[in-house]
Amino acid sequence: MAGILAAILGLGLAALVLRAFLQAEPASLARLLHLSLPVALGALGAALLLLGRPGLGLALLSGAGAWLLLRRKPARRRAALAHRAVVRTAALEVELDSKARTVDGLVLAGRFEGETLERLDLEQLRLLRRELRSDPESVRLIEAYLDGRFPVWREDA
């Protein structure tokens, strides 16, 4: 009798879990699984340690720990990159860092190809701007860079 009640209770619980699984939002379900699976693996490893299977228990515990550590690393990387933006045109690639309030870029075409904008002086940047006249996007980007680095550059232009 107790076995039948346990089976009915188990089936009811399984039905509730399945219903919750099917109705859950995919993003919240993914977050839950990313955390609960390594925790369950660690719990199984701890149980095996207590039952006298130290080799398998330690392997499962270390695997769960590594899984949790690897899961956290991309979140840190995303947070570090969240304040950076890269703008690329045919002749320039400029990286804007809003946290550090810095702008740097790489020249992709022309006389100064391969040089960073930071290494070019005002006269070289003006030459680059003239050279890129046929590419309006690159001209706007270089002008914005010049406005930030040399605010008075337009007075002599």
Residue pairs with C-beta under 8 A, 6 or more apart in sequence:
21 29
24 32
34 71
35 71
37 67
38 64
38 65
38 67
38 68
38 71
39 64
41 60
41 63
41 64
41 67
42 60
42 61
42 64
42 65
44 60
45 56
45 57
45 58
45 59
45 60
45 61
45 62
45 63
45 64
46 57
46 61
47 57
48 54
48 56
48 57
48 60
49 57
49 58
49 61
50 57
51 57
83 97
83 98
83 99
83 100
84 95
84 96
84 97
84 98
84 99
85 95
85 96
85 98
86 93
86 94
86 95
86 96
87 93
87 94
87 95
87 96
87 141
88 94
88 108
89 108
89 135
89 137
89 138
89 141
90 108
90 109
90 135
90 137
90 138
91 107
91 108
91 109
91 110
91 132
91 135
91 138
92 105
92 106
92 107
92 108
92 117
92 132
92 138
92 141
92 142
93 105
93 106
93 108
94 103
94 104
94 105
94 106
94 117
94 141
94 145
95 103
95 104
95 105
96 102
96 103
97 103
103 117
103 145
103 148
103 149
104 116
104 117
104 118
105 116
105 117
105 118
105 141
105 145
106 114
106 115
106 116
106 117
107 113
107 114
107 115
107 116
107 117
107 120
107 128
110 128
110 131
110 132
111 127
111 128
111 131
112 120
112 124
112 127
112 128
117 125
117 142
117 145
117 149
120 128
122 146
122 150
122 153
125 142
125 145
125 146
125 149
125 150
125 153
126 146
126 153
126 157
128 142
129 139
129 142
129 143
129 146
132 138
132 139
132 142
133 139
146 153
146 154
147 153
147 154
